[in-house]
């Protein structure tokens, strides 16, 4: 599996006070059939924020760094001198609040940035290396901009896409993909009011409140990761020292067993401490590597004393780093941990990672570079994806899951044709009239254009217009009508083939034949609380 957050973090370079990141595509995993050259990426803005949003698709392809436009065309950064200069404007105007838009996501290994209100400032240097935002630097021009990013790789092995908090925790979003069978896999959604809960929990934790960065008006911009905060003095440089002392003391007389390869569970390495050095041997007793007592910076950044090359040494270092951040090395001498129940229970722990994981709807996050140890990372993958999604979520209240439900709720299976009610009747636009507000009904099937619906992404359309919940309302009995397609939540639908329900995700309610059974010619459609009743069953 590809671990994008750790790959990008490991490639970060410090340049002129900012992080110049050169994303590199990990080795491809063979897949059949291969993923497309571009796939549609739908960005939905449910943030509740007024003002413009901006998107950037940045990354590496064939050894060149550059950006992609909305059509998916790749543009390498130009070569410049040794002094950073402003990069070409790579921004794509994003959707306004309540709107969606679709762009083409090309084969790259990189990031999709989004910002609110203001465009981001990027610079390039030398042969086209990109100087990325580094908000731990108070003078960084992006310090007071509200923004975030997702990471992805699209190549012959398919699409890997993840949310990340390795650098900071900021504007909430989800990311995901639609498989060729129509199911949707998503990750990154917060629990209701989860953004504020993370901020409040850290501000209430002694020594950790300094990670919160606020705008001039007092609003929260982000929470800086502790790996950066140690370097800037916002977190004590010895925050993990006491825990390291206890770990080193324990393994002077006990053995720490590390089995870092899930596909080779019988392969183990054995660690013991002598003096200030932990030495790992293999099953034959040969020395594999040694680790000095790690600094807090090394633990929180998973680097330096815990540097992780792409070999057995790196596999051990990754596991050690995860055990330190999760504070499980004192309670489990068999690493990595099988489950998350014991994570973050010690008083000395990565409180940033603890509270982020606690507020994730699926419990998964990329809160430090090797949060993928044990598969606790917020990443989804498919070898032949049909589409990708990024959803910009609200800062308070509850978010709507991508695809209408967590962890694989089916989206609309793509195609064109009739939509059948339980008795075989067809969903119909009365009199084939495409006027906005025309109420949708069921009638006996005739095969005409008024009964021919196109399923694309999460919309249903006929006669060039979309199936729409009147006024975007959520109350039982709200009429369902035809309306000009506008990308709002009122026109989003998901489908569960098992229950045969068509659900409007923002309301969580089902498309229903008004009046119930028996189903009759001319009955209109409405929203109702999902009950599994026959009048809520639909087939394509």
N, C-alpha and C positions, 0 to 999 in steps of 0.2 A: 504494500500500500504506500502511496505517496504521502509524505508529510510536508505540506507546503509551508506551514508556519515555521517549522524548524529549518527547512531548507533556506527560506528567505532570511531568517534571522542569522543563520550561520554565514550568509554571504554579505551581511551588512558591513559597509565601510564607513568610517567617520571622515567627513570632508567638510571643511569650512564650517564646522559646528553643526552640520546636518548629517543625516544618514544617507549615504549614496548606496542604494541597493541595486545589485545586478541580479535579478531573478534568473535562475537557471532551471531548465526543465529536468526533473529527475529521469532516470532511465525508464524507457517505455515498457509497459507490460503488454505482451502480445494479446490481441483481441480480434475476434471475428464476429461480425464485420467490423471494420475500423470505423471510428467516429468520423463525422463529416468534417469538411474543412472549416465551415462556420455553422453555428447553431443559433437559433433565436434566443435572446436574453430579454425577458420581460422584467422591467423595473416598475414596481407599484409603490406609490408614495402615500402611505397611510400615516404619516408622521404627525399630522395636525399642525404643521408649521406653515405659516404664510411666507410668501416670497419665493424666489427662484431656487432651483436645485441644479447642480452641475455634476456631470459624470465624466470619468476618465478611465480608459482601458489602456493600461501600460504594462509592458513586459518584454520578454525576450523571445526571438524566433530565429532559428538558424544562426545563432551566435551574434545576432544584432539586437540591440536595445532600441525600443521605439514605442509608438502608440498606435492604436487602431481608431478609425472613425466609426460613425454609426452604421455604415454599410459593411464593416468588418475588414476594410482594407488596412493593411499594415504599412506604417510610415516610419522608417528608421530615423532616429535622432541624427541631426547633422554633426559632423566632426567640427570641433572648435578648438581654441587654444587651452592653455593650462589654467586660465582664470574662468571661473563659472560665469555663464551668461544666461539670460532668460531663455527658457525653452520655448519652442513654438506653442501657441495656444492649442492644446489638445482637448479642450473641454467640449462636451456634448450637452446641449441644453436638456435638462432632465424634466420629469413630469412634475406638475404642480400638485399640491396636496389634493388627495382624492382622485388622482389621475394615474393612468398607466401608460407606458410606452414600450415598444419593442425595438431593440437594436440587434445587430449581428455580432456574435461573440466568436472571434477567430481562434485558430490554433496558436496559443501562446502559453508561456508560463509567466504569470505576473499577478497583477492586482486590478480590481475595479474600484476606484475611489468614488465617493460621492461627498459633496459639500453643500451646505445650506447658506443661501444668501450671498456668498462671495466666492469667486473663483480661487482655486489654490495657486500658490506660486511655486513653480518648479524651475530648476536650473539644470543646465547640462555643462559638461566639462570634458576636455581631452577628446577621445574618440567617440563621444556620444554617451558617456556615462551620465546617469540621471542623479541629481541631488534631490533626494526625497525629503518630505517634511520631517522635522525632528523637534517636536513640541516640548521636549525636555530642555531645550535651549530657549531661554527667555527672549532672545533676540530673533528667533526664527519667525519669518514673515507669516507663517501659518498658525502661530501660537494662539491667536484670538479668533480663529475660524472654527466653526463647528463642522467636523468632517469625520469620516471613517472609511474603511475599505474592507473588501473581501478578497480572498486569494484563490487563484484557480490555475490548473493546468489542463489544457485540451490537446491531446495528441493521439497517436495510434492506439493507446491503451484506454481511451475514453476521456471522460471529464471527472476531475477531482476538484471539488469546490468546498471551501470552508469559511466559516466566520473566524475572526481572530481577535484576541485581546492581549497578544504577546507584548505589544508596545503600549497600549492604553485601552481603557474601557470607555466608550463614548457612545455617540448617537446609535440607538438601538436599530437592529436590522436582522432579517432572516435571509438565508440563502438556501438554494436547493436546485433540484433538477426534475425533469419528467422523463421517465423511462419509455422505451418504445411500446410497452404494454399499456401505457396511459397512467401508471401509478406515479405518484409524486413523493420524493424523499426530500425532506427539509430539515434544517437545523438552525440554531442560533436564536430561537424565540425565547424572550424573557417571560417569566411568570407575571401575572398582573401586578403593576406598580414595581416591577423588579429593578428598573433603573434607579429610582430613588432609594430602594431598599439597599442596594449595593453601596451607594454613596453614604447613606445614614450609618450603615454597619461599620464602614471603615472610619468614618469620623468619630464613632463611638469607641473605637479600638485604640487604646493608648499607643502613641507613636506612629500611627498609620494615617491619621487625618490629613497630614501634609501632602498626601498623594493627590488630593482633589484640586483640580484647576478650575477657576471660575472666571467668567467674563466680567467686564467692568460693571455690568448691571447686577452682578451677584449670581447669575444663572450658572449652572454647572456646564462646563465645556467637556470635561473628561476626567477620568481618574488615571493618573500616570502609573505604569507598571512599576513594581518595586525594583525590578532590574535596572530601570532608568533612575528611579528615585534615590537609590543608594549612591549612584554616581553624582547626583546633583545636591546631595545633602538633605533631601527631604525625608529620608529614612536613615536610621542609625546604621553606620557601616558594620557594626558588630551584632546586628539583629539576630543572627543565627548562631553566634559564637557559643552560647551555652548549650544549645542542642548538639552542635558538633562535638563539644567536649564529652557529652554523655554518650554519643554514638561511638566515638573513638574509645572511650573507656569500656563500653560493652564488648566491643569486638577485639579487645586485647585478650580476652579469655574465651570468647565464643567465635563461631564461624558464620560469616554472612554468605549465604548461598544465592547466587544470581543466575537465573535461567532467562536470558534476554530474548530468546528466539521462540516465538509461539509455535512455529512450524517444526521446531526441534526441541520439544520439552525435556528430552533426556540429556541435553547438552547443558552443562553447568560449570560455573566458575566459583571459586571459593576464596573469600577475603578474610584476612586477619591483620590486626594492627600491631606493629612493632615500632616503638618510639612515636614519631608523628606521621608514620607512613603506613597506609593500608596496601598490602600486597595481595594480588589475585593470582591464583594458580588454576591450572586446568585439572581434569580428572587424573592425569598422569603425574601431577605434582610439578609440572613445569611452570615457571613464572610467565604470566601473560602481560601484566602491567602493574604499575604502582600509582597510588594517588597520595599527594600530600594532603594534610589537613586543609579542607577547602574553606576559602573565605566566604562571607555572606554574599558578596558580589558574584563569586563564581557559582554559588548555588542558585541565586535568583536569576542569573543570566544563562545558566547552563553552559558556561564557557570557562576559559582560563584553567583553574585547577581541575575542572571537570570537562575539559575540551573533549569533543566526541568525533574523532575521525570515522570514516566509513569502513570500519573493521570491527574485530572483536573488542578492541579497547573502547571504541565508540559505543558499542552496544552495552558494555558494562557501565560506562560513564553516563549514558542516557538513563539507565535504570537507577543508578545512584542519585542522579539529579532529581528524578521524579520522587524517589523515596524521601529525600531531604525536603523538597517543597511540600510534599503531602504529610510529612512528619510521621512516617510509618516504620522507619528503620529501627526504632526501639521496641516496637510491638510485634514485628514480624521479621524474622531472620531469613525468610524465604521470599526473595524479591523477583519480579514485581508482585504486587498484591493481586489476588484474584478478583476482589470486589472493592467497592468504594466505601464500605461502612466505617473503616478505621481511618479514613483520610481526614487530615486537618484537626485531629482531636487533641494534639498537644498544645500547650499554651504558646510555645514557640512554633510557628508555622507560617506558611504563606497565606496570610489573611486575605490578601487580594484575590488569589485563586479560590480560596474557600468560599468567599461570599459571592463571587461570580458564578461558580458551579451551583451554589445553593439556589440562585435565582433563575437558572436556566430551566425551561419547561421540560427538556429531556435530560437535564443534569450534565450535559456535555459542553465543553468549552476548550479553547486554546489559550489558557491563562498564563502559561509559561511555555518555553520553547519545546519541551519534551512532554507535554501534556498528552501526547498520543501513546505513551507507554501504557499498555493495558487497554488501549482503545477507549479512552475517555475524552477524545477530542471531538470537536464539532465539525465533522467532515463527512461529506457524502460523495459517492462515486457510482458511475455507471459506464459500462464499456461502449455503449452505443446510445447516448442520450438523444432525446427528441428536442429538448429545450432546457434552458436554465432560467432561474428566477433570483431576483433580489427584491426584497420587500422592506421598505423603510418604515419602521414601526413607530408608534406613539411613545412619548417619554413618560406617560402615566396612563393608568387604566390597563385594559387588556388588549393584546394584539390578536389579530386573526391569523391562524396558521396558514402557511403556504399550502395551496391545494385544498383548503377547507378543513384540515385535520392534521394532527401531529404524526410524524413518522410514517408517511406513506399513504395517506388518504388519497384515493384515486382522483385524478383530475378528469376532464372530459376526454374520452377517447377520440382522437382526431378523425374527421370524416365528414361526409355530406349525405343527407338522406332524411327520411321521416323520423319523428320522435313519437313513439307509440305509448298510449296510456295502457293500463292493465287489461282493458277489454279489447285492445287492438285498434281503437280509434287513434286518429292522428292529431298532433298539436298543429293548430291552424291560425293563420292571420285572416280574420274575417274579411270577405270580399276581396282578398288579395290587395288590400289597401295599405300602403306603407306609411300612412300618416302617423306622426308621433302621437302616442296615447291610445292607439287602437288596441283594445283589450284582447288578449290571446284566449283561444277556446279549444275544445276538442270537437272533432266532427268525424264522420266516416271518411276513410282515406280515398283520395282521388289521384294522388301522385303529382299534383300541380305545384307551381313555384311557391304558393302560400303555405305548403306543407313540407318544403324542402329546406332543412336547417343545416347550416355549416357549423361544425364544432371545431374551434381553433383556440388553442390555449385554454382559457377559462371562460370563453364567450360562446354563445349560441346566436346565430344570425340568420335571418331570412329576408328576402327582398331588399338586401343591402342595409338592413337595420338590425338592432340587437334586442334580445330578450331582456327585459328590464323590470325591476321592482319599482313601482310607482313612487316617485319622490325619495327613493332610497330608504323608505320606511322599514321598520322591523316588526311592526305589530301584526298579530294574527289577523288574517282577512285582508291584508294589503294586496291590491290588484297587481297582476303581472301583465305587462303590456309590451308593445313594440315601441322602440325609441331610437333616435339617432345614436350610433355607437360613440361613447365618450370615455371609455376606460375606467369609469367609476365602479365602486363596489356594488352598486345596484345592478351591474351587468356581469358580475362574476358568478360562475357556477362550478360546482364539482359534482362528480358522479361516483357512487359506490355500486359496483356491479353486483355485489352480494345482496344488498337490500333493495337495489334498483331505485335508490333515492337520488333526486337532483336537489342539491343543497346550495343555497346562497350563503357563501362563507361569512360575509360581514354580519348577517343576522343570525346565522346558524339554523335557519329554518328551511323547510322543504317546499318544493313546488307541489301544489295540491290542486286537485280538481274541486272547485267550489261546489258545495251542496252534497258532496259525498255520494254514496252508493244509492241506487244503481247508477252507473255512469251512463250519460245520455248525450245525444247529439246537441251541440250548442252550449254545453256547460263551460263557463269561463274558469280561468286559472287564478290562483292566489297563493300567498305565503301562509303556511301554518306550522306550528310546532311539530317537529318530526315525531311520528307515532308508529310508523311501520304499517299504517293502514293502506288498503288496496288503492285508494285514490292518490297515494303518493308514490306509486310504482311506475317506472318509465323504462322503456327499452329503445335501443337504436337499431 
